[in-house]
Amino acid sequence: MLELREWPVFADLADAQASVADYFDYYNHERLHSSIGYQMPYHTHHQFLQTTALNCPA
């Protein structure tokens, strides 16, 4: 992400925060992770929550 930007990398703090938020969004909602079977972390996390909620005694 940073390699694509010219110096200065960020215009201000708000620009840096927006860039980090965009990357986290991509990382968790779009990027497929090989360590979890080429799924998105967000999807895997919600599957885990559903599984544990069903197995949890009320």
C-alpha distance matrix in Angstrom:
0.0 3.8 5.6 5.8 7.4 10.9 13.0 13.6 10.1 11.6 14.9 16.5 16.4 16.4 13.2 11.5 13.3 12.5 8.7 9.5 12.1 10.1 8.0 11.4 13.0 11.1 11.7 15.3 16.4 15.0 13.8 17.0 17.7 20.2 21.9 23.2 24.4 21.4 21.5 19.1 19.6 20.7 23.4 24.5 24.9 27.0 29.1 29.8 30.9 33.2 34.7 35.4 36.8 39.2 40.3 40.8 44.4 45.0
3.8 0.0 3.8 5.4 5.4 8.3 9.7 10.4 7.0 9.3 12.9 14.5 14.9 15.6 12.4 10.5 13.2 13.1 9.4 10.3 13.6 12.4 10.6 13.8 15.9 14.5 14.8 18.3 19.8 18.6 17.4 20.5 20.9 23.2 24.6 26.1 27.6 24.8 24.9 22.5 22.6 23.8 26.6 27.6 27.7 30.0 32.2 32.6 33.6 36.1 37.6 38.0 39.4 42.0 43.0 43.3 46.8 47.4
5.6 3.8 0.0 3.8 5.5 7.8 9.9 11.5 8.9 12.0 15.3 17.5 18.3 19.1 15.7 14.1 16.9 16.5 12.9 14.0 17.1 15.4 13.4 16.8 18.6 16.6 16.9 20.6 21.9 20.1 18.6 21.4 21.8 23.7 25.4 27.3 28.4 25.4 26.0 24.1 24.6 26.1 28.6 29.5 30.0 32.4 34.3 34.8 36.1 38.5 39.7 40.4 42.0 44.4 45.4 45.8 49.5 50.2
5.8 5.4 3.8 0.0 3.8 6.8 10.0 11.6 9.1 11.6 14.4 17.0 18.2 18.3 14.7 14.0 16.7 15.5 12.1 14.1 16.7 14.4 13.2 16.9 18.0 15.9 17.1 20.7 21.3 19.3 18.4 21.5 22.6 24.7 26.8 28.2 29.0 25.8 26.2 24.1 25.0 26.0 28.4 29.8 30.4 32.4 34.4 35.3 36.4 38.6 40.1 40.9 42.3 44.6 45.9 46.4 50.0 50.5
7.4 5.4 5.5 3.8 0.0 3.8 6.7 7.9 5.7 8.3 10.8 13.6 15.3 15.7 12.0 11.7 14.9 14.0 11.0 13.4 16.1 14.4 13.8 17.4 18.7 17.4 18.7 22.1 22.8 21.4 20.8 24.1 25.1 27.5 29.2 30.5 31.7 28.5 28.6 26.2 26.6 27.4 30.1 31.5 31.8 33.7 36.0 36.7 37.5 39.8 41.6 42.2 43.3 45.9 47.2 47.5 51.0 51.3
10.9 8.3 7.8 6.8 3.8 0.0 3.8 6.0 5.7 8.8 10.5 13.8 16.1 17.0 13.5 13.4 17.0 16.5 13.9 16.3 19.2 17.8 17.4 20.9 22.3 21.1 22.3 25.7 26.5 25.1 24.5 27.7 28.6 30.9 32.6 34.1 35.3 32.1 32.3 29.9 30.3 31.1 33.8 35.2 35.3 37.3 39.7 40.3 41.1 43.5 45.2 45.7 46.9 49.5 50.7 50.9 54.4 54.6
13.0 9.7 9.9 10.0 6.7 3.8 0.0 3.0 4.8 7.8 9.3 12.2 14.7 16.4 13.4 13.0 16.8 17.1 14.8 16.9 20.0 19.3 18.9 22.1 23.9 23.1 24.1 27.3 28.5 27.5 26.8 30.0 30.6 32.9 34.2 35.8 37.3 34.4 34.4 31.9 31.9 32.7 35.7 36.9 36.7 38.8 41.3 41.7 42.2 44.9 46.6 46.8 47.9 50.7 51.9 51.8 55.2 55.4
13.6 10.4 11.5 11.6 7.9 6.0 3.0 0.0 3.8 5.6 6.7 9.4 12.0 13.9 11.2 11.0 14.8 15.4 13.6 15.7 18.7 18.5 18.4 21.3 23.1 22.9 23.8 26.8 28.1 27.5 27.0 30.4 30.9 33.4 34.6 35.9 37.7 34.8 34.6 31.8 31.5 32.1 35.2 36.5 36.0 38.0 40.7 41.0 41.3 44.0 45.9 45.9 46.9 49.8 51.0 50.7 54.0 54.1
10.1 7.0 8.9 9.1 5.7 5.7 4.8 3.8 0.0 3.8 6.8 9.1 10.8 12.3 9.3 8.3 12.1 12.6 10.3 12.2 15.4 15.0 14.7 17.6 19.5 19.2 20.1 23.1 24.4 23.8 23.3 26.7 27.2 29.8 30.9 32.2 33.9 31.1 30.8 28.0 27.8 28.4 31.5 32.8 32.3 34.4 37.0 37.3 37.7 40.4 42.2 42.3 43.4 46.2 47.4 47.2 50.6 50.7
11.6 9.3 12.0 11.6 8.3 8.8 7.8 5.6 3.8 0.0 3.8 5.5 7.4 8.6 5.8 5.6 9.3 9.9 8.6 10.8 13.5 13.7 14.1 16.7 18.4 18.8 19.9 22.5 23.7 23.6 23.6 27.2 27.8 30.7 31.7 32.6 34.5 31.7 31.0 27.9 27.4 27.5 30.8 32.3 31.5 33.3 36.2 36.5 36.5 39.2 41.3 41.3 42.0 45.0 46.3 45.9 49.1 49.0
14.9 12.9 15.3 14.4 10.8 10.5 9.3 6.7 6.8 3.8 0.0 3.8 7.2 8.0 5.9 7.6 10.7 11.0 10.8 13.4 15.4 15.7 16.9 19.3 20.6 21.3 22.8 25.1 26.0 26.1 26.5 30.1 31.0 34.1 35.0 35.7 37.6 34.8 33.8 30.6 30.2 29.9 33.2 34.9 34.0 35.5 38.5 39.0 38.8 41.3 43.6 43.6 44.1 47.1 48.6 48.0 51.2 50.8
16.5 14.5 17.5 17.0 13.6 13.8 12.2 9.4 9.1 5.5 3.8 0.0 3.8 5.5 5.3 6.4 8.8 10.1 10.8 12.6 14.5 15.6 16.9 18.7 20.2 21.5 22.8 24.7 25.8 26.4 26.9 30.5 31.1 34.3 34.9 35.5 37.7 35.1 33.8 30.5 29.6 29.1 32.6 34.2 32.9 34.3 37.6 37.8 37.3 40.0 42.4 42.0 42.4 45.6 47.0 46.2 49.2 48.7
16.4 14.9 18.3 18.2 15.3 16.1 14.7 12.0 10.8 7.4 7.2 3.8 0.0 3.8 5.4 5.1 6.2 8.6 9.9 10.6 12.3 14.2 15.4 16.6 18.3 20.1 21.0 22.5 24.0 25.0 25.5 29.0 29.4 32.6 32.9 33.3 35.7 33.4 32.0 28.5 27.2 26.7 30.3 31.7 30.1 31.6 35.0 34.9 34.3 37.1 39.4 38.9 39.2 42.5 43.8 42.9 45.8 45.3
16.4 15.6 19.1 18.3 15.7 17.0 16.4 13.9 12.3 8.6 8.0 5.5 3.8 0.0 3.8 5.4 5.1 6.1 8.5 9.9 10.5 12.2 14.3 15.4 16.4 18.4 19.8 21.1 22.0 23.2 24.2 27.8 28.6 32.0 32.5 32.5 34.8 32.3 30.6 27.0 26.0 25.0 28.5 30.3 28.7 29.8 33.2 33.6 32.7 35.3 37.9 37.6 37.6 40.8 42.4 41.5 44.4 43.7
13.2 12.4 15.7 14.7 12.0 13.5 13.4 11.2 9.3 5.8 5.9 5.3 5.4 3.8 0.0 3.8 5.5 5.2 6.1 8.7 9.9 10.5 12.4 14.3 15.3 16.6 18.3 20.1 20.9 21.4 22.3 26.0 26.9 30.3 31.1 31.3 33.3 30.6 29.2 25.8 25.2 24.5 27.8 29.7 28.6 29.9 33.1 33.6 33.2 35.7 38.1 38.1 38.4 41.4 43.0 42.5 45.5 45.1
11.5 10.5 14.1 14.0 11.7 13.4 13.0 11.0 8.3 5.6 7.6 6.4 5.1 5.4 3.8 0.0 3.8 5.5 5.1 6.2 8.6 9.9 10.7 12.4 14.3 15.5 16.4 18.4 19.8 20.5 20.8 24.3 24.8 28.0 28.5 29.0 31.3 28.7 27.5 24.2 23.2 23.0 26.5 27.9 26.8 28.4 31.5 31.7 31.5 34.2 36.4 36.2 36.8 39.9 41.2 40.7 43.8 43.6
13.3 13.2 16.9 16.7 14.9 17.0 16.8 14.8 12.1 9.3 10.7 8.8 6.2 5.1 5.5 3.8 0.0 3.8 5.4 5.2 6.1 8.6 10.0 10.6 12.3 14.3 15.2 16.5 17.9 19.2 19.9 23.3 23.8 27.2 27.5 27.6 30.0 27.7 26.0 22.5 21.2 20.6 24.2 25.7 24.1 25.6 28.9 29.0 28.5 31.2 33.6 33.2 33.6 36.8 38.2 37.5 40.5 40.1
12.5 13.1 16.5 15.5 14.0 16.5 17.1 15.4 12.6 9.9 11.0 10.1 8.6 6.1 5.2 5.5 3.8 0.0 3.8 5.5 5.1 6.1 8.6 9.9 10.5 12.4 14.2 15.4 16.1 17.1 18.3 21.9 23.0 26.6 27.3 27.1 29.1 26.5 24.7 21.2 20.5 19.6 22.9 24.8 23.7 24.8 28.0 28.7 28.2 30.6 33.1 33.2 33.4 36.4 38.1 37.6 40.7 40.3
8.7 9.4 12.9 12.1 11.0 13.9 14.8 13.6 10.3 8.6 10.8 10.8 9.9 8.5 6.1 5.1 5.4 3.8 0.0 3.8 5.5 5.1 6.3 8.7 9.9 10.7 12.2 14.4 15.3 15.6 16.2 19.8 20.8 24.2 25.1 25.4 27.2 24.5 23.2 19.8 19.4 19.2 22.4 24.1 23.4 24.9 27.9 28.5 28.5 30.9 33.1 33.4 34.0 36.9 38.4 38.2 41.5 41.4
9.5 10.3 14.0 14.1 13.4 16.3 16.9 15.7 12.2 10.8 13.4 12.6 10.6 9.9 8.7 6.2 5.2 5.5 3.8 0.0 3.8 5.4 5.1 6.2 8.6 9.9 10.3 12.2 13.9 14.8 15.0 18.4 18.8 22.2 22.6 22.9 25.2 22.8 21.4 18.0 17.0 16.9 20.4 21.7 20.7 22.6 25.5 25.7 25.8 28.5 30.5 30.5 31.3 34.3 35.5 35.2 38.6 38.6
12.1 13.6 17.1 16.7 16.1 19.2 20.0 18.7 15.4 13.5 15.4 14.5 12.3 10.5 9.9 8.6 6.1 5.1 5.5 3.8 0.0 3.8 5.4 5.2 6.1 8.7 9.8 10.6 11.8 13.3 14.4 17.8 18.6 22.2 22.7 22.3 24.5 22.1 20.2 16.5 15.5 14.7 18.2 19.9 18.7 20.0 23.2 23.7 23.4 25.9 28.2 28.3 28.8 31.7 33.3 32.9 36.2 36.0
10.1 12.4 15.4 14.4 14.4 17.8 19.3 18.5 15.0 13.7 15.7 15.6 14.2 12.2 10.5 9.9 8.6 6.1 5.1 5.4 3.8 0.0 3.8 5.5 5.1 6.3 8.6 10.1 10.4 11.0 12.3 16.0 17.4 21.0 22.1 21.7 23.4 20.6 18.9 15.4 15.3 14.6 17.7 19.7 19.2 20.4 23.3 24.3 24.3 26.5 28.8 29.4 29.9 32.5 34.3 34.3 37.7 37.6
8.0 10.6 13.4 13.2 13.8 17.4 18.9 18.4 14.7 14.1 16.9 16.9 15.4 14.3 12.4 10.7 10.0 8.6 6.3 5.1 5.4 3.8 0.0 3.8 5.3 5.1 6.0 8.6 9.9 10.0 10.1 13.7 14.6 18.0 19.1 19.2 21.0 18.2 17.0 13.8 13.6 13.8 16.9 18.4 18.1 19.9 22.5 23.2 23.7 26.1 28.0 28.5 29.5 32.1 33.5 33.7 37.2 37.5
11.4 13.8 16.8 16.9 17.4 20.9 22.1 21.3 17.6 16.7 19.3 18.7 16.6 15.4 14.3 12.4 10.6 9.9 8.7 6.2 5.2 5.5 3.8 0.0 3.8 5.4 4.9 6.0 8.2 9.7 9.9 13.0 13.5 17.1 17.5 17.2 19.4 17.2 15.4 11.9 10.9 10.9 14.3 15.6 14.8 16.7 19.5 19.9 20.2 22.8 24.7 25.0 26.0 28.7 30.0 30.1 33.5 33.8
13.0 15.9 18.6 18.0 18.7 22.3 23.9 23.1 19.5 18.4 20.6 20.2 18.3 16.4 15.3 14.3 12.3 10.5 9.9 8.6 6.1 5.1 5.3 3.8 0.0 3.8 5.5 5.4 5.7 7.5 9.2 12.4 13.8 17.6 18.4 17.5 19.2 16.7 14.5 10.8 10.5 9.6 12.6 14.7 14.3 15.4 18.2 19.3 19.5 21.5 23.8 24.5 25.1 27.6 29.4 29.6 33.0 33.1
11.1 14.5 16.6 15.9 17.4 21.1 23.1 22.9 19.2 18.8 21.3 21.5 20.1 18.4 16.6 15.5 14.3 12.4 10.7 9.9 8.7 6.3 5.1 5.4 3.8 0.0 3.8 5.6 5.4 5.0 6.1 9.8 11.7 15.3 16.7 16.2 17.4 14.4 12.8 9.6 10.4 10.4 12.8 14.8 15.3 16.7 18.9 20.2 21.0 22.9 24.7 25.9 26.8 29.0 30.7 31.3 34.9 35.3
11.7 14.8 16.9 17.1 18.7 22.3 24.1 23.8 20.1 19.9 22.8 22.8 21.0 19.8 18.3 16.4 15.2 14.2 12.2 10.3 9.8 8.6 6.0 4.9 5.5 3.8 0.0 3.8 6.0 6.1 5.2 8.2 8.9 12.5 13.5 13.3 15.0 12.5 11.1 8.1 8.0 9.2 11.8 12.9 13.3 15.5 17.4 18.2 19.4 21.6 23.0 23.9 25.3 27.5 28.8 29.5 33.1 33.8
15.3 18.3 20.6 20.7 22.1 25.7 27.3 26.8 23.1 22.5 25.1 24.7 22.5 21.1 20.1 18.4 16.5 15.4 14.4 12.2 10.6 10.1 8.6 6.0 5.4 5.6 3.8 0.0 3.8 6.1 6.5 8.5 9.2 12.9 13.4 12.1 14.1 12.1 9.7 6.1 5.2 5.5 8.5 9.8 9.8 11.7 14.0 14.8 15.7 17.9 19.5 20.4 21.7 23.9 25.3 25.9 29.5 30.2
16.4 19.8 21.9 21.3 22.8 26.5 28.5 28.1 24.4 23.7 26.0 25.8 24.0 22.0 20.9 19.8 17.9 16.1 15.3 13.9 11.8 10.4 9.9 8.2 5.7 5.4 6.0 3.8 0.0 3.8 6.3 8.5 10.5 14.2 15.3 13.5 14.7 12.2 9.4 5.8 6.9 5.7 7.6 10.2 10.9 11.7 13.8 15.6 16.3 17.8 19.8 21.2 22.0 23.9 25.8 26.7 30.2 30.6
15.0 18.6 20.1 19.3 21.4 25.1 27.5 27.5 23.8 23.6 26.1 26.4 25.0 23.2 21.4 20.5 19.2 17.1 15.6 14.8 13.3 11.0 10.0 9.7 7.5 5.0 6.1 6.1 3.8 0.0 3.8 6.5 9.5 12.8 14.8 13.6 14.0 10.7 8.9 6.3 8.7 8.8 9.8 12.1 13.6 14.6 16.1 18.0 19.3 20.5 22.2 23.9 25.0 26.6 28.4 29.6 33.2 33.8
13.8 17.4 18.6 18.4 20.8 24.5 26.8 27.0 23.3 23.6 26.5 26.9 25.5 24.2 22.3 20.8 19.9 18.3 16.2 15.0 14.4 12.3 10.1 9.9 9.2 6.1 5.2 6.5 6.3 3.8 0.0 3.8 6.3 9.6 11.9 11.4 11.9 8.6 7.9 6.0 8.2 9.9 10.9 12.1 14.0 15.7 16.8 18.2 20.0 21.5 22.6 24.3 25.9 27.5 28.8 30.1 33.8 34.8
17.0 20.5 21.4 21.5 24.1 27.7 30.0 30.4 26.7 27.2 30.1 30.5 29.0 27.8 26.0 24.3 23.3 21.9 19.8 18.4 17.8 16.0 13.7 13.0 12.4 9.8 8.2 8.5 8.5 6.5 3.8 0.0 3.8 6.5 9.1 8.4 8.2 4.8 4.9 4.9 7.8 10.2 10.2 10.5 13.2 15.1 15.3 16.7 19.1 20.3 20.9 22.8 24.7 25.9 27.1 28.8 32.5 33.8
17.7 20.9 21.8 22.6 25.1 28.6 30.6 30.9 27.2 27.8 31.0 31.1 29.4 28.6 26.9 24.8 23.8 23.0 20.8 18.8 18.6 17.4 14.6 13.5 13.8 11.7 8.9 9.2 10.5 9.5 6.3 3.8 0.0 3.8 5.5 5.8 6.8 4.7 5.7 6.2 7.3 10.7 11.1 10.1 12.5 15.2 15.1 15.7 18.4 20.1 20.2 21.6 24.1 25.4 26.0 27.6 31.4 33.0
20.2 23.2 23.7 24.7 27.5 30.9 32.9 33.4 29.8 30.7 34.1 34.3 32.6 32.0 30.3 28.0 27.2 26.6 24.2 22.2 22.2 21.0 18.0 17.1 17.6 15.3 12.5 12.9 14.2 12.8 9.6 6.5 3.8 0.0 3.8 5.5 5.3 4.5 7.3 9.3 10.4 13.9 13.6 12.1 14.8 17.5 16.7 17.0 20.3 21.7 21.1 22.7 25.5 26.4 26.7 28.6 32.4 34.4
21.9 24.6 25.4 26.8 29.2 32.6 34.2 34.6 30.9 31.7 35.0 34.9 32.9 32.5 31.1 28.5 27.5 27.3 25.1 22.6 22.7 22.1 19.1 17.5 18.4 16.7 13.5 13.4 15.3 14.8 11.9 9.1 5.5 3.8 0.0 3.8 5.8 7.0 8.6 10.3 10.0 13.7 13.6 11.2 13.3 16.5 15.6 15.1 18.4 20.2 19.3 20.4 23.5 24.6 24.4 26.1 29.9 32.0
23.2 26.1 27.3 28.2 30.5 34.1 35.8 35.9 32.2 32.6 35.7 35.5 33.3 32.5 31.3 29.0 27.6 27.1 25.4 22.9 22.3 21.7 19.2 17.2 17.5 16.2 13.3 12.1 13.5 13.6 11.4 8.4 5.8 5.5 3.8 0.0 3.8 5.7 6.0 8.0 7.7 11.1 10.4 7.7 10.3 13.1 11.9 11.8 15.2 16.7 15.8 17.3 20.2 21.1 21.3 23.2 26.9 29.0
24.4 27.6 28.4 29.0 31.7 35.3 37.3 37.7 33.9 34.5 37.6 37.7 35.7 34.8 33.3 31.3 30.0 29.1 27.2 25.2 24.5 23.4 21.0 19.4 19.2 17.4 15.0 14.1 14.7 14.0 11.9 8.2 6.8 5.3 5.8 3.8 0.0 3.8 5.5 8.9 10.1 13.0 11.4 9.4 12.8 14.8 13.1 13.8 17.3 18.0 17.1 19.2 22.0 22.3 22.7 25.0 28.7 30.8
21.4 24.8 25.4 25.8 28.5 32.1 34.4 34.8 31.1 31.7 34.8 35.1 33.4 32.3 30.6 28.7 27.7 26.5 24.5 22.8 22.1 20.6 18.2 17.2 16.7 14.4 12.5 12.1 12.2 10.7 8.6 4.8 4.7 4.5 7.0 5.7 3.8 0.0 3.8 6.9 9.2 12.0 10.8 9.9 13.3 15.2 14.2 15.4 18.5 19.3 19.1 21.3 23.7 24.3 25.1 27.3 31.0 32.7
21.5 24.9 26.0 26.2 28.6 32.3 34.4 34.6 30.8 31.0 33.8 33.8 32.0 30.6 29.2 27.5 26.0 24.7 23.2 21.4 20.2 18.9 17.0 15.4 14.5 12.8 11.1 9.7 9.4 8.9 7.9 4.9 5.7 7.3 8.6 6.0 5.5 3.8 0.0 3.8 6.4 8.6 7.0 6.7 10.1 11.6 11.0 12.6 15.4 16.1 16.4 18.6 20.7 21.5 22.6 24.6 28.3 29.8
19.1 22.5 24.1 24.1 26.2 29.9 31.9 31.8 28.0 27.9 30.6 30.5 28.5 27.0 25.8 24.2 22.5 21.2 19.8 18.0 16.5 15.4 13.8 11.9 10.8 9.6 8.1 6.1 5.8 6.3 6.0 4.9 6.2 9.3 10.3 8.0 8.9 6.9 3.8 0.0 3.8 5.5 5.3 6.3 8.6 10.2 10.8 12.4 14.5 15.7 16.7 18.5 20.2 21.6 23.0 24.4 28.1 29.2
19.6 22.6 24.6 25.0 26.6 30.3 31.9 31.5 27.8 27.4 30.2 29.6 27.2 26.0 25.2 23.2 21.2 20.5 19.4 17.0 15.5 15.3 13.6 10.9 10.5 10.4 8.0 5.2 6.9 8.7 8.2 7.8 7.3 10.4 10.0 7.7 10.1 9.2 6.4 3.8 0.0 3.8 5.5 5.0 5.9 8.6 9.8 10.4 12.2 14.2 15.2 16.3 18.1 20.0 21.1 22.1 25.8 26.9
20.7 23.8 26.1 26.0 27.4 31.1 32.7 32.1 28.4 27.5 29.9 29.1 26.7 25.0 24.5 23.0 20.6 19.6 19.2 16.9 14.7 14.6 13.8 10.9 9.6 10.4 9.2 5.5 5.7 8.8 9.9 10.2 10.7 13.9 13.7 11.1 13.0 12.0 8.6 5.5 3.8 0.0 3.8 5.5 5.2 6.3 8.7 10.0 10.7 12.5 14.4 15.5 16.5 18.6 20.3 21.0 24.6 25.2
23.4 26.6 28.6 28.4 30.1 33.8 35.7 35.2 31.5 30.8 33.2 32.6 30.3 28.5 27.8 26.5 24.2 22.9 22.4 20.4 18.2 17.7 16.9 14.3 12.6 12.8 11.8 8.5 7.6 9.8 10.9 10.2 11.1 13.6 13.6 10.4 11.4 10.8 7.0 5.3 5.5 3.8 0.0 3.8 5.5 5.3 6.3 8.7 10.0 10.8 12.4 14.4 15.4 16.8 18.7 20.1 23.6 24.5
24.5 27.6 29.5 29.8 31.5 35.2 36.9 36.5 32.8 32.3 34.9 34.2 31.7 30.3 29.7 27.9 25.7 24.8 24.1 21.7 19.9 19.7 18.4 15.6 14.7 14.8 12.9 9.8 10.2 12.1 12.1 10.5 10.1 12.1 11.2 7.7 9.4 9.9 6.7 6.3 5.0 5.5 3.8 0.0 3.8 5.5 5.1 6.2 8.7 10.0 10.6 12.3 14.2 15.5 16.7 18.3 22.0 23.3
24.9 27.7 30.0 30.4 31.8 35.3 36.7 36.0 32.3 31.5 34.0 32.9 30.1 28.7 28.6 26.8 24.1 23.7 23.4 20.7 18.7 19.2 18.1 14.8 14.3 15.3 13.3 9.8 10.9 13.6 14.0 13.2 12.5 14.8 13.3 10.3 12.8 13.3 10.1 8.6 5.9 5.2 5.5 3.8 0.0 3.8 5.4 5.1 6.3 8.7 9.9 10.6 12.2 14.4 15.5 16.3 20.0 21.0
27.0 30.0 32.4 32.4 33.7 37.3 38.8 38.0 34.4 33.3 35.5 34.3 31.6 29.8 29.9 28.4 25.6 24.8 24.9 22.6 20.0 20.4 19.9 16.7 15.4 16.7 15.5 11.7 11.7 14.6 15.7 15.1 15.2 17.5 16.5 13.1 14.8 15.2 11.6 10.2 8.6 6.3 5.3 5.5 3.8 0.0 3.8 5.3 5.0 6.2 8.5 9.9 10.4 12.3 14.3 15.2 18.7 19.3
29.1 32.2 34.3 34.4 36.0 39.7 41.3 40.7 37.0 36.2 38.5 37.6 35.0 33.2 33.1 31.5 28.9 28.0 27.9 25.5 23.2 23.3 22.5 19.5 18.2 18.9 17.4 14.0 13.8 16.1 16.8 15.3 15.1 16.7 15.6 11.9 13.1 14.2 11.0 10.8 9.8 8.7 6.3 5.1 5.4 3.8 0.0 3.8 5.5 5.2 6.2 8.6 9.9 10.8 12.5 14.3 17.8 19.0
29.8 32.6 34.8 35.3 36.7 40.3 41.7 41.0 37.3 36.5 39.0 37.8 34.9 33.6 33.6 31.7 29.0 28.7 28.5 25.7 23.7 24.3 23.2 19.9 19.3 20.2 18.2 14.8 15.6 18.0 18.2 16.7 15.7 17.0 15.1 11.8 13.8 15.4 12.6 12.4 10.4 10.0 8.7 6.2 5.1 5.3 3.8 0.0 3.8 5.5 5.1 6.1 8.5 10.0 10.7 12.1 15.8 17.4
30.9 33.6 36.1 36.4 37.5 41.1 42.2 41.3 37.7 36.5 38.8 37.3 34.3 32.7 33.2 31.5 28.5 28.2 28.5 25.8 23.4 24.3 23.7 20.2 19.5 21.0 19.4 15.7 16.3 19.3 20.0 19.1 18.4 20.3 18.4 15.2 17.3 18.5 15.4 14.5 12.2 10.7 10.0 8.7 6.3 5.0 5.5 3.8 0.0 3.8 5.5 5.2 6.0 8.6 10.0 10.4 13.9 14.8
33.2 36.1 38.5 38.6 39.8 43.5 44.9 44.0 40.4 39.2 41.3 40.0 37.1 35.3 35.7 34.2 31.2 30.6 30.9 28.5 25.9 26.5 26.1 22.8 21.5 22.9 21.6 17.9 17.8 20.5 21.5 20.3 20.1 21.7 20.2 16.7 18.0 19.3 16.1 15.7 14.2 12.5 10.8 10.0 8.7 6.2 5.2 5.5 3.8 0.0 3.8 5.6 5.1 6.2 8.7 10.0 13.2 14.0
34.7 37.6 39.7 40.1 41.6 45.2 46.6 45.9 42.2 41.3 43.6 42.4 39.4 37.9 38.1 36.4 33.6 33.1 33.1 30.5 28.2 28.8 28.0 24.7 23.8 24.7 23.0 19.5 19.8 22.2 22.6 20.9 20.2 21.1 19.3 15.8 17.1 19.1 16.4 16.7 15.2 14.4 12.4 10.6 9.9 8.5 6.2 5.1 5.5 3.8 0.0 3.8 5.5 5.3 6.4 8.8 12.2 14.0
35.4 38.0 40.4 40.9 42.2 45.7 46.8 45.9 42.3 41.3 43.6 42.0 38.9 37.6 38.1 36.2 33.2 33.2 33.4 30.5 28.3 29.4 28.5 25.0 24.5 25.9 23.9 20.4 21.2 23.9 24.3 22.8 21.6 22.7 20.4 17.3 19.2 21.3 18.6 18.5 16.3 15.5 14.4 12.3 10.6 9.9 8.6 6.1 5.2 5.6 3.8 0.0 3.8 5.4 5.1 6.0 9.8 11.7
36.8 39.4 42.0 42.3 43.3 46.9 47.9 46.9 43.4 42.0 44.1 42.4 39.2 37.6 38.4 36.8 33.6 33.4 34.0 31.3 28.8 29.9 29.5 26.0 25.1 26.8 25.3 21.7 22.0 25.0 25.9 24.7 24.1 25.5 23.5 20.2 22.0 23.7 20.7 20.2 18.1 16.5 15.4 14.2 12.2 10.4 9.9 8.5 6.0 5.1 5.5 3.8 0.0 3.8 5.5 5.2 8.3 9.2
39.2 42.0 44.4 44.6 45.9 49.5 50.7 49.8 46.2 45.0 47.1 45.6 42.5 40.8 41.4 39.9 36.8 36.4 36.9 34.3 31.7 32.5 32.1 28.7 27.6 29.0 27.5 23.9 23.9 26.6 27.5 25.9 25.4 26.4 24.6 21.1 22.3 24.3 21.5 21.6 20.0 18.6 16.8 15.5 14.4 12.3 10.8 10.0 8.6 6.2 5.3 5.4 3.8 0.0 3.8 5.6 8.0 9.4
40.3 43.0 45.4 45.9 47.2 50.7 51.9 51.0 47.4 46.3 48.6 47.0 43.8 42.4 43.0 41.2 38.2 38.1 38.4 35.5 33.3 34.3 33.5 30.0 29.4 30.7 28.8 25.3 25.8 28.4 28.8 27.1 26.0 26.7 24.4 21.3 22.7 25.1 22.6 23.0 21.1 20.3 18.7 16.7 15.5 14.3 12.5 10.7 10.0 8.7 6.4 5.1 5.5 3.8 0.0 3.8 6.4 9.2
40.8 43.3 45.8 46.4 47.5 50.9 51.8 50.7 47.2 45.9 48.0 46.2 42.9 41.5 42.5 40.7 37.5 37.6 38.2 35.2 32.9 34.3 33.7 30.1 29.6 31.3 29.5 25.9 26.7 29.6 30.1 28.8 27.6 28.6 26.1 23.2 25.0 27.3 24.6 24.4 22.1 21.0 20.1 18.3 16.3 15.2 14.3 12.1 10.4 10.0 8.8 6.0 5.2 5.6 3.8 0.0 3.8 6.3
44.4 46.8 49.5 50.0 51.0 54.4 55.2 54.0 50.6 49.1 51.2 49.2 45.8 44.4 45.5 43.8 40.5 40.7 41.5 38.6 36.2 37.7 37.2 33.5 33.0 34.9 33.1 29.5 30.2 33.2 33.8 32.5 31.4 32.4 29.9 26.9 28.7 31.0 28.3 28.1 25.8 24.6 23.6 22.0 20.0 18.7 17.8 15.8 13.9 13.2 12.2 9.8 8.3 8.0 6.4 3.8 0.0 3.8
45.0 47.4 50.2 50.5 51.3 54.6 55.4 54.1 50.7 49.0 50.8 48.7 45.3 43.7 45.1 43.6 40.1 40.3 41.4 38.6 36.0 37.6 37.5 33.8 33.1 35.3 33.8 30.2 30.6 33.8 34.8 33.8 33.0 34.4 32.0 29.0 30.8 32.7 29.8 29.2 26.9 25.2 24.5 23.3 21.0 19.3 19.0 17.4 14.8 14.0 14.0 11.7 9.2 9.4 9.2 6.3 3.8 0.0
